[in-house]
């Protein structure tokens, strides 16, 4: 959820034209195709996975696709879990965890990690809204961003190791799903911070109904983990989200695409940390 661009020139995560008015009533078959279009729009723009040709580059679909961000998290986390399970047959735990992390980073094009490093660079080196946004837009990575990226990846690696092989697959699926839902809460509560930008067009406020849809995709990801650790993980993920949201509101008056990526990254590792509060 950062502000990048695809090599083929098509819109990147966050690029779209303004959202269309509220969805009109359509027959059931048409409604299913419309929702599938929203899902595949999110799949195309936020992963490297192919989408059906009929989806195209629909701007209205991307604008409404935020309700499926947590569903994309289920898919990305599921692939990471599958890579871990497969490689753990012949590799030690450390290498299997690294393989699963590499798989999810490749799958998403590192857009969330890029958003995290850009955001830390901006807030670390900027003293005004204009300066922060300018630094975040710079394609170069600074010392703040590089350090933060290394630390968050190291935290994720160590946390997954501490969870152990039995819980890692379920933790990956849940962590990716809930962290993307946390990112969508900013779209429901904050304004877009830039006058113009790649993510501005997709930055329409999510409705309560869309938020409910997003939350429903998180629920199945949590049922395979112990209830008390899950509760701790959710609390820490929400606290991380609230902290960043308060920072964004105070310093920027809203969020950017990079800010969403930062929320995804921090809330994901916070969730893993919460799981470990009971186990350690």
PEURGI-V336692 format. One line per field, one symbol per residue. phi: phi as a letter, one per 40 degrees, with the letter a starting at -180 (. if undefined). Layout:
phi: ???
This chain:
phi: .bbbacccgcdcdgcacdcccddccbddcccccccccccccccccbacccbdcccgbccdcccccdcbcccccdcccccccccccccccbbcdcccccccccccccccgfccccccccccdcccbbbbdccdccccccccccccccccccccccccccccdccgdcbddccccccccccccdccccccbbcccccaiccccccccccdccccdcccccdcccccbddccccccccccccccccccccccccbgibbcccccccdccccccccccdcdccc
